Amino acid sequence: MKQMEMLSRSHTPLLSNAYINFHSRTNRFKYRPSFIVSASRTNGEGLERRITRKRRKQESIPMRVNLKAPFLEKIFNILDSAITEFLDPPLHFSVDPAKILLGNCAPVDELIPTECKVVYGTIPSCLSGVYLRNGPNPQFPPNGPHHYLDGDGMVHCIRISHGRATFCSRYVKTNKYVFENQVGSHAVPNVIGGMHGLGPFIARATLFAARVLFSGFDIGKGIGVANTSLALLGGKLYALCESDIPYAIKIKDDGDIITLGHHDFNGSLSMNMTAHPKIDPTTKEAFAFRYWTTRPYLTYFRFDAEGNKQPDVPINSMKHSSLTHDLAITQKYAIICDIQVRACPMNLVRGEPLVGVDPNKVPRIGVLPRYAADESNMKWFEVPGFNIFHAVNAWDETDEEGGEVVVLVAPNIVSVEHFFERAVGQIHGSMEKVRVHLGTGVVSRHIMSTKNLEFPVINPAYIGKKNKYVYAAIFSDQTPSETRMMRASGVVKLDVTTSEEEHEGLNECTMASRMYEDNCFGGEPFFIERDPENPCSEEDDGYVVSYVHDESSGESRFLVMDARSPTLEVVAAVKLPQRVPYGLHGIFIRENDLYNL
């Protein structure tokens, strides 16, 4: 297989979205190596393309591709290509890198801390700190089927101090990343895209076993990509992905990102964990779980305020596997959803993807006392058609007879069929509020918005308590399907305390919204309180931030929006020194908290 010539970009903004990536030579996924071309406009009619070799400084990363790969690694790559050519079924759009890794879903290089220009307004002083957002960014072109979520984790960080901003992009230096960087190619099988059919699976597993044997890859340190989210546990910052244990990272004073390494919490976390632990804002405890393809299909656990993991609580009452991605907490309970999307090894035997949908399974909501030592007091409630990927929030209430009620707010996937065959922007999620009466078993559901919403966030101070406002990314159904990967066209603010009667049965509780400019798209919004130390602050007294990319100019910006404005008015915009690909979840850490990490 031809080696990829590295054509990297300078640290000046890209002026166009003319990125040439992962070219396909045939419909059967024979492609040329990835070339990324920056383009500048010479006039109104054409683009002048220029290809430049990056001038790398000592502090920058080494070349991504090892042009002198060992002979054995070249043999491995040939065999990998043969598996793709002769064993893989024709590539579906969702796992074809020639279609997935295009435009602003194409990977970018690492970028050292670089000063940014505030091009509109003024950054509020309360935003001093760092906003970080994680997301997939493949280090090398995949050798076969590749789902968007298979990419290596890259954290994009904007450091704000005294109204000035510095931007940095760094890979999470996972065990997989380091190994592939050494051998100079994609070597570790993709967890999602590469699991389709028994023949290709066995062939890739055998080839990977040979790599482990002859190339010195330490599989005991994991194969995860740490590409999904970021969380503070016990005063430490982690990059997370549910296929592995967390990676500890550190933010330097200049905004640079350092990977400290795999963290197993003193040996107490030997397997994977969710990328969405829920942090109680008062106690600072974290509540989490992991799912697996064999019994127990789900295991619940928690961390104390110091980050010490507590004993596992196996949930044996979950009878089938469930791709449970998120959980919610109240002051009393942990809320776990058992959905129809599942990972089933028997799918491979049938020539199907590992991850699929069980149409005969009835989704359930599980309610477990959050300090439970076992599952003896867990209660399950069937909720047909309720399949969620992200939970917004949950809280405790009482009904008219004084009975306990748990309220859960989450975007429900309206049509869950072919879940992993679609991009997030192609899966319609309607915001729902579900009330579970623990005593009677009655479950009621209320649609709060029929807009296609995902990546919901709230004021973090209200996690586990009744909240009023939800901010979510809007995905437009009008966007062409092949260019809709992860692209949000705007942000919406909902009032989830309104009843059906109050908004006259229109299934809308929208309080404010902002649609981005033409051909501009973003991802997850994030809410930042103006003054978290003020007990009298209103819930929505703060700002909503997000990275937004202009696909016409190729320029990315960091937007700051007034959360209380009826139009989510933009109060500041920062022009970023390089493109920020569409990604997943983020976190904000205040200046004072940075010094305690």
matplotlib code that plots the C-alpha trace (Angstrom):
import matplotlib.pyplot as plt

x = [0.0, 1.3, 2.6, 0.7, 2.6, 2.0, 0.6, 0.0, -1.4, 0.1, -1.4, -3.2, -7.0, -8.2, -10.0, -12.0, -13.7, -11.9, -10.4, -9.4, -9.6, -9.6, -10.3, -12.1, -10.8, -13.7, -17.0, -15.4, -13.3, -10.0, -8.8, -5.7, -4.1, -5.5, -4.3, -5.5, -5.3, -5.8, -7.3, -7.5, -9.8, -8.1, -11.3, -15.0, -14.8, -12.1, -9.8, -6.1, -4.9, -1.6, 0.0, 2.7, 4.8, 4.4, 7.4, 7.3, 8.8, 10.5, 7.4, 5.2, 4.4, 6.5, 5.3, 2.1, 3.3, 6.4, 7.8, 10.2, 7.8, 9.3, 8.9, 6.6, 4.3, 4.0, 3.0, 0.4, -1.0, -1.2, -3.1, -5.4, -6.1, -6.8, -9.4, -11.1, -11.0, -12.0, -13.9, -15.8, -19.2, -19.8, -19.3, -22.4, -22.3, -22.0, -18.7, -17.2, -14.3, -14.3, -17.8, -17.5, -14.2, -15.0, -15.3, -15.3, -15.4, -11.9, -9.1, -6.8, -3.3, -2.3, -1.9, 0.3, -1.2, -1.9, -3.3, -6.7, -8.4, -11.7, -13.6, -16.9, -17.8, -16.0, -15.5, -17.3, -14.8, -16.7, -15.4, -11.8, -10.8, -10.8, -13.4, -12.5, -14.3, -13.5, -14.2, -13.0, -10.0, -8.3, -4.5, -4.2, -6.5, -8.4, -7.6, -11.2, -14.7, -14.7, -17.5, -17.3, -17.1, -14.0, -11.6, -8.8, -9.7, -8.6, -9.3, -9.8, -9.1, -9.7, -7.9, -9.5, -7.8, -8.5, -10.6, -7.9, -8.0, -5.5, -6.4, -4.8, -5.7, -4.0, -4.6, -5.3, -2.1, -3.9, -2.2, -3.7, -2.5, 1.1, 1.4, 0.0, 2.2, 5.2, 4.3, 3.1, -0.3, -3.7, -3.2, -5.8, -9.2, -12.1, -14.6, -17.7, -17.0, -14.9, -17.3, -19.5, -19.7, -17.9, -15.4, -13.9, -14.1, -12.0, -9.6, -9.0, -8.8, -6.2, -4.2, -4.3, -3.2, -0.2, 0.5, 0.3, 2.7, 5.3, 5.0, 5.0, 1.6, 0.5, -3.2, -3.5, -3.3, -6.5, -7.5, -9.9, -9.8, -10.8, -12.8, -16.2, -16.3, -14.4, -15.1, -13.8, -13.6, -12.1, -10.4, -8.7, -9.6, -10.2, -10.9, -13.5, -14.8, -17.1, -14.9, -12.0, -11.1, -10.4, -7.2, -6.0, -5.1, -3.7, -4.0, -0.8, -0.8, -0.5, -3.5, -1.6, -2.9, -0.8, -1.9, -0.9, -1.9, -4.4, -6.0, -7.5, -8.2, -5.6, -6.6, -10.3, -11.4, -10.3, -12.8, -14.5, -16.9, -19.4, -18.3, -21.1, -20.6, -23.0, -21.4, -23.5, -22.8, -23.2, -21.4, -19.0, -19.6, -19.7, -22.1, -21.3, -21.6, -20.3, -22.1, -20.8, -21.9, -22.1, -23.5, -23.7, -24.7, -24.5, -22.6, -23.2, -20.7, -19.8, -16.8, -16.6, -15.7, -12.0, -12.2, -12.1, -14.1, -16.7, -17.6, -19.4, -23.1, -23.9, -27.3, -28.3, -31.9, -30.9, -31.7, -30.2, -27.3, -28.1, -26.0, -26.8, -24.7, -25.8, -27.5, -29.3, -29.3, -31.8, -31.1, -32.2, -31.8, -29.7, -31.8, -30.6, -32.3, -32.4, -32.9, -33.4, -29.9, -27.6, -24.3, -24.8, -21.9, -24.4, -25.0, -21.5, -22.4, -25.4, -23.2, -24.5, -22.9, -22.1, -24.3, -28.0, -31.6, -33.7, -37.3, -38.8, -37.3, -39.4, -37.3, -37.3, -36.4, -34.6, -34.6, -31.9, -31.1, -28.0, -26.1, -27.2, -24.9, -26.8, -29.7, -32.3, -34.2, -34.0, -37.4, -37.9, -40.7, -41.5, -41.7, -42.4, -40.6, -38.4, -34.8, -32.5, -28.8, -28.4, -30.2, -30.8, -31.6, -33.8, -35.3, -37.6, -41.2, -44.3, -47.7, -51.1, -51.2, -47.7, -46.2, -42.7, -42.3, -39.1, -39.0, -36.7, -36.1, -34.3, -34.4, -36.1, -34.9, -38.2, -37.1, -34.3, -34.0, -30.6, -29.3, -25.6, -26.2, -27.0, -25.3, -26.4, -28.0, -30.1, -31.6, -34.7, -34.8, -37.8, -37.5, -39.7, -40.4, -41.2, -42.9, -42.5, -44.8, -42.7, -45.6, -48.2, -45.9, -47.7, -45.5, -46.6, -44.9, -45.0, -43.4, -41.7, -40.5, -40.8, -37.8, -34.8, -32.7, -29.6, -26.6, -28.8, -27.1, -28.3, -26.8, -24.5, -25.5, -29.0, -27.9, -30.1, -32.5, -35.5, -34.5, -36.3, -34.1, -32.5, -30.2, -29.8, -28.4, -30.8, -30.3, -32.1, -34.0, -33.4, -29.7, -28.6, -28.1, -24.5, -23.4, -25.3, -22.7, -22.8, -23.8, -26.1, -27.7, -28.5, -29.2, -32.5, -33.5, -36.5, -38.6, -39.3, -41.5, -44.3, -47.3, -49.1, -51.9, -49.6, -48.3, -51.7, -50.7, -48.4, -45.6, -43.3, -41.8, -39.2, -38.1, -35.3, -33.3, -30.5, -29.9, -26.4, -25.6, -26.0, -23.7, -22.5, -22.8, -21.9, -22.2, -23.0, -23.7, -22.4, -23.9, -21.6, -22.9, -22.1, -21.5, -21.6, -20.8, -24.0, -26.8, -29.3, -28.4, -31.2, -30.8, -30.3, -28.0, -25.0, -23.7, -24.0, -20.8, -20.0, -17.5, -19.1, -17.7, -18.3, -18.3, -18.1, -15.0, -13.4, -13.2, -14.1, -15.1, -15.9, -19.2, -20.5, -24.3, -26.3, -28.4, -31.1, -31.6, -34.8, -32.6, -29.6, -27.7, -24.1, -22.0, -18.5, -16.9, -13.4, -11.7, -9.8, -6.4, -7.4, -10.5, -12.3, -14.0, -17.5, -17.2, -18.9, -18.9, -17.2, -16.5, -15.7, -13.2, -12.9, -9.6, -9.6, -10.4, -7.5, -4.9, -6.4, -6.2]
y = [0.0, 3.4, 5.5, 8.7, 12.0, 14.4, 17.6, 19.7, 23.1, 26.3, 27.9, 30.5, 30.1, 27.9, 30.1, 27.4, 24.1, 22.6, 19.7, 16.7, 13.6, 9.9, 9.7, 6.7, 4.9, 2.5, 1.9, -0.9, 1.4, 1.4, 4.9, 7.0, 8.3, 11.4, 14.7, 17.9, 21.0, 24.5, 26.9, 30.6, 32.6, 34.5, 36.0, 35.4, 32.6, 30.3, 28.9, 28.9, 25.7, 25.6, 22.7, 23.5, 21.4, 22.6, 24.2, 22.2, 23.6, 21.5, 21.6, 20.3, 16.6, 14.5, 13.7, 11.6, 9.1, 7.0, 6.8, 4.2, 1.8, -1.6, -4.4, -6.4, -3.5, -3.1, -6.8, -6.2, -3.2, -5.4, -8.1, -5.4, -4.1, -7.6, -8.1, -4.9, -6.0, -9.6, -10.1, -6.9, -6.4, -3.3, -0.3, 1.5, 5.3, 5.3, 3.4, 4.6, 7.0, 8.4, 9.8, 10.3, 12.1, 15.0, 18.8, 19.7, 16.1, 15.6, 15.4, 18.3, 18.5, 19.3, 23.0, 24.5, 27.3, 30.1, 33.5, 34.3, 37.5, 38.6, 39.7, 40.7, 42.1, 41.5, 38.2, 38.5, 38.5, 35.6, 33.3, 33.4, 29.8, 27.1, 25.6, 22.2, 20.0, 16.4, 14.7, 12.1, 13.0, 10.0, 10.1, 8.0, 7.0, 3.9, 0.7, -0.4, 0.3, 3.4, 4.9, 8.5, 7.5, 5.4, 8.3, 9.2, 11.7, 15.3, 18.0, 21.5, 24.1, 27.8, 29.5, 32.8, 35.3, 39.0, 39.1, 37.5, 34.0, 31.3, 28.2, 24.8, 21.3, 18.2, 14.4, 12.4, 10.3, 7.0, 3.6, 3.2, 6.6, 6.1, 2.6, 3.8, 6.9, 4.6, 2.2, 5.0, 3.6, 2.7, -0.6, -1.2, -2.5, -0.1, -1.0, 0.2, 0.3, -2.8, -5.2, -6.4, -10.1, -13.0, -13.5, -10.0, -9.9, -13.1, -12.0, -8.6, -10.1, -12.6, -9.9, -7.7, -10.6, -10.9, -7.2, -7.6, -10.6, -9.1, -5.4, -5.1, -3.5, -3.7, -4.6, -4.6, -0.8, -0.6, 0.1, 3.0, 6.3, 8.7, 10.8, 11.4, 13.7, 15.3, 15.2, 16.3, 13.4, 14.0, 17.2, 15.6, 16.1, 13.1, 12.4, 9.6, 7.0, 4.2, 1.5, 2.1, 3.5, 7.2, 9.1, 11.8, 15.0, 18.4, 22.0, 24.0, 27.7, 28.6, 26.4, 23.5, 20.0, 17.2, 13.5, 12.1, 8.5, 5.7, 6.0, 3.0, 4.7, 2.6, -0.6, -0.3, 0.3, -2.7, -2.3, 0.4, 3.0, 5.4, 8.7, 10.5, 10.2, 12.5, 14.8, 15.9, 19.7, 19.7, 16.5, 16.4, 12.6, 11.0, 8.3, 6.0, 2.6, 0.4, -1.9, -5.1, -7.7, -10.5, -10.8, -8.6, -6.5, -3.4, -2.6, 0.5, 2.3, 5.7, 7.8, 9.8, 13.5, 12.6, 10.4, 7.0, 4.4, 2.5, -1.2, -2.4, -3.1, -5.6, -5.2, -8.8, -7.8, -6.4, -9.5, -8.4, -6.1, -2.4, 0.3, 2.5, 5.7, 8.0, 8.0, 10.6, 11.1, 12.6, 13.3, 9.8, 7.7, 6.7, 6.5, 3.9, 3.3, -0.1, 0.6, -1.4, -0.6, -3.3, -5.0, -8.7, -11.0, -13.3, -10.5, -11.2, -14.9, -13.7, -11.4, -8.3, -5.4, -6.0, -3.1, -3.4, -2.8, -5.5, -4.8, -7.2, -5.6, -3.2, -0.3, 0.2, 2.8, 1.5, 3.3, 2.4, 4.0, 5.9, 4.6, 1.0, -1.8, -4.2, -4.2, -5.6, -2.4, -1.6, -1.1, -1.4, 0.3, -0.5, 2.6, 1.4, 3.3, 5.3, 5.0, 7.7, 8.4, 11.4, 12.2, 15.9, 15.7, 14.0, 15.0, 13.8, 14.9, 13.7, 13.1, 14.3, 11.2, 11.8, 9.0, 9.2, 10.3, 10.4, 12.9, 12.3, 14.7, 13.4, 13.6, 10.4, 8.8, 8.8, 6.1, 3.9, 1.6, 1.6, 3.8, 3.3, 3.5, 7.2, 10.4, 12.1, 14.8, 12.2, 10.7, 12.7, 13.2, 14.9, 16.2, 14.4, 14.6, 11.3, 10.9, 7.6, 6.9, 4.5, 3.3, 2.6, 1.9, 4.4, 6.1, 9.3, 11.0, 14.6, 15.8, 19.1, 19.8, 18.1, 19.8, 17.6, 18.2, 16.5, 17.3, 18.8, 20.6, 22.5, 24.7, 22.1, 23.5, 21.9, 18.3, 16.0, 18.8, 20.3, 22.7, 24.9, 25.5, 23.2, 24.2, 21.9, 21.7, 22.0, 19.6, 20.6, 17.9, 20.0, 19.4, 16.9, 13.5, 13.0, 16.2, 16.1, 14.4, 16.0, 19.4, 21.5, 24.5, 26.4, 26.4, 26.3, 27.1, 25.2, 25.7, 22.1, 23.2, 24.2, 21.8, 20.6, 23.0, 26.0, 25.7, 24.6, 21.1, 22.4, 20.2, 23.2, 24.9, 27.0, 30.1, 31.3, 30.1, 31.1, 29.8, 30.1, 32.1, 30.5, 27.5, 27.8, 24.8, 24.0, 21.1, 20.8, 24.1, 24.5, 26.7, 28.7, 30.5, 34.1, 33.9, 30.4, 31.8, 33.9, 31.9, 34.4, 33.9, 32.9, 29.5, 31.0, 33.9, 33.0, 32.3, 29.6, 28.8, 26.7, 26.2, 27.1, 26.5, 28.4, 25.9, 28.7, 30.4, 27.4, 29.5, 28.3, 30.6, 30.4, 32.0, 33.4, 33.9, 35.6, 32.8, 35.2, 36.9, 35.9, 35.5, 34.0, 37.1, 36.7, 38.9, 37.8, 35.9, 34.7, 33.8, 30.5, 29.9, 26.7, 24.7, 22.9, 19.7, 18.9, 16.9, 15.7, 16.9, 19.7, 21.2, 24.6, 24.9, 28.3, 30.0, 29.3, 25.6, 25.2, 25.8, 23.0, 20.3]
z = [0.0, -0.9, 2.0, 2.7, 2.1, 4.9, 3.6, 6.7, 7.2, 8.6, 11.7, 9.7, 9.2, 6.4, 3.9, 2.2, 2.8, -0.2, 1.7, -0.4, 1.9, 1.6, -2.2, -3.4, -6.4, -6.7, -5.0, -3.0, -0.8, -2.7, -1.9, -2.2, 1.0, 2.6, 1.3, 2.8, 0.7, 1.8, -0.7, -0.9, -3.2, -6.0, -7.4, -7.4, -9.8, -8.8, -6.0, -6.1, -4.3, -2.6, -0.9, 1.7, 4.0, 7.6, 9.3, 12.5, 15.7, 18.4, 20.6, 17.7, 17.2, 14.9, 11.4, 11.5, 8.9, 9.3, 5.7, 6.8, 8.4, 9.3, 6.7, 9.0, 9.4, 5.6, 5.4, 8.1, 6.1, 2.9, 4.8, 6.3, 2.8, 1.6, 4.3, 3.2, -0.5, -0.3, 3.0, 3.9, 2.5, 0.3, 2.6, 3.8, 3.9, 7.7, 7.7, 4.4, 5.3, 1.8, 2.6, 6.4, 6.7, 4.4, 4.8, 8.5, 9.6, 8.1, 10.7, 11.5, 12.9, 16.4, 17.1, 19.8, 21.9, 19.5, 20.3, 18.8, 17.7, 19.2, 16.0, 17.6, 21.0, 24.2, 26.1, 29.5, 32.4, 34.1, 31.3, 32.5, 32.4, 29.7, 27.5, 26.2, 23.7, 22.7, 19.4, 16.9, 14.7, 13.1, 13.2, 10.1, 7.2, 8.2, 6.4, 6.2, 7.5, 9.8, 11.8, 12.7, 16.4, 15.8, 15.4, 17.8, 20.5, 20.0, 22.6, 21.3, 24.1, 24.2, 27.2, 28.2, 30.5, 30.9, 27.7, 25.6, 24.1, 23.2, 21.2, 21.2, 19.7, 21.0, 20.6, 23.8, 23.8, 24.3, 24.2, 20.6, 19.5, 20.7, 19.1, 15.8, 15.9, 16.3, 13.5, 11.2, 10.2, 11.4, 13.2, 15.9, 14.7, 14.8, 17.6, 15.8, 12.0, 11.9, 13.6, 10.7, 9.9, 11.4, 8.6, 8.6, 12.4, 12.8, 10.1, 11.8, 15.3, 14.0, 12.3, 15.4, 17.5, 15.2, 15.7, 19.4, 19.3, 16.9, 17.4, 21.1, 21.5, 25.2, 24.8, 28.6, 28.5, 26.4, 22.8, 23.5, 21.7, 24.5, 22.0, 23.6, 26.6, 29.5, 33.2, 36.5, 39.0, 42.4, 41.3, 38.3, 34.6, 32.4, 28.7, 28.4, 25.9, 27.0, 25.4, 27.9, 31.3, 31.5, 30.5, 32.9, 31.2, 32.4, 31.2, 31.3, 32.2, 28.5, 27.6, 26.2, 26.9, 28.4, 28.6, 31.9, 31.0, 31.7, 35.1, 36.8, 40.2, 42.1, 40.4, 41.3, 37.7, 35.6, 32.8, 30.8, 32.1, 30.6, 29.1, 30.9, 34.7, 36.6, 39.1, 42.1, 42.3, 46.1, 47.2, 44.3, 44.1, 40.6, 39.6, 36.7, 35.1, 32.4, 29.9, 28.3, 25.8, 28.4, 31.9, 33.9, 30.9, 33.1, 36.3, 38.4, 40.6, 42.1, 43.1, 46.3, 46.3, 46.5, 43.4, 45.2, 43.3, 45.4, 44.9, 41.8, 41.8, 39.1, 37.5, 36.8, 36.3, 32.9, 30.8, 27.5, 26.5, 26.0, 24.5, 27.5, 26.8, 29.6, 33.0, 35.2, 39.0, 41.4, 45.1, 45.9, 42.8, 39.7, 36.5, 34.0, 30.6, 29.0, 25.3, 22.1, 20.7, 21.7, 21.0, 20.3, 19.3, 17.5, 15.0, 13.7, 13.1, 11.0, 9.0, 10.6, 12.5, 16.1, 17.1, 16.1, 17.2, 18.8, 17.5, 20.0, 23.1, 25.1, 26.5, 30.3, 32.8, 35.9, 39.2, 41.7, 45.0, 44.3, 47.3, 46.7, 47.7, 45.5, 43.0, 45.4, 45.6, 41.8, 40.0, 36.3, 34.3, 30.7, 28.4, 24.9, 22.2, 24.6, 23.4, 24.6, 24.0, 26.3, 29.5, 30.2, 33.9, 36.5, 39.9, 42.7, 43.1, 45.0, 43.5, 45.0, 47.3, 48.5, 46.5, 45.1, 41.5, 39.4, 36.5, 33.6, 30.7, 27.6, 23.8, 22.6, 19.3, 17.4, 14.9, 16.3, 13.4, 11.7, 14.5, 13.7, 10.0, 10.3, 11.4, 14.5, 12.4, 10.6, 13.8, 14.9, 18.6, 20.2, 23.8, 26.3, 30.0, 31.6, 35.0, 36.8, 39.8, 41.8, 44.0, 41.3, 38.3, 36.2, 33.6, 31.8, 28.9, 27.7, 24.4, 25.2, 21.6, 18.3, 16.9, 16.0, 19.1, 20.6, 22.7, 25.5, 28.4, 31.6, 34.2, 35.9, 39.3, 38.8, 38.1, 40.1, 41.0, 39.4, 36.6, 34.2, 31.2, 28.7, 25.9, 22.9, 19.4, 16.6, 13.6, 10.4, 8.5, 5.4, 5.2, 2.5, 4.1, 2.9, 4.5, 7.7, 9.9, 13.4, 12.1, 14.2, 12.5, 15.7, 19.5, 21.3, 24.9, 26.3, 29.4, 30.5, 33.5, 31.2, 31.0, 27.9, 28.6, 29.0, 25.4, 24.1, 23.0, 20.3, 21.7, 21.9, 24.9, 23.1, 25.0, 22.7, 19.7, 17.5, 14.0, 12.8, 9.6, 6.2, 5.7, 9.3, 11.7, 15.3, 17.8, 21.4, 23.2, 26.8, 29.5, 31.8, 34.9, 35.3, 39.0, 40.6, 44.0, 44.1, 45.7, 44.4, 40.7, 38.3, 36.7, 33.2, 34.3, 32.2, 28.7, 26.1, 24.2, 21.2, 18.3, 15.0, 11.5, 8.3, 5.5, 2.9, 4.2, 6.0, 9.2, 12.7, 15.5, 19.3, 19.9, 23.2, 23.5, 26.2, 27.7, 28.9, 25.6, 23.7, 20.6, 22.4, 21.3, 20.4, 22.7, 21.5, 18.6, 18.6, 15.2, 15.7, 14.2, 12.6, 11.6, 14.5, 13.2, 14.4, 17.6, 20.7, 24.3, 26.2, 29.7, 31.1, 34.0, 35.8, 36.4, 40.1, 39.6, 37.1, 39.8, 41.9, 39.2]

ax = plt.figure().add_subplot(projection="3d")
ax.plot(x, y, z, "-o")
ax.set_aspect("equal")
plt.show()
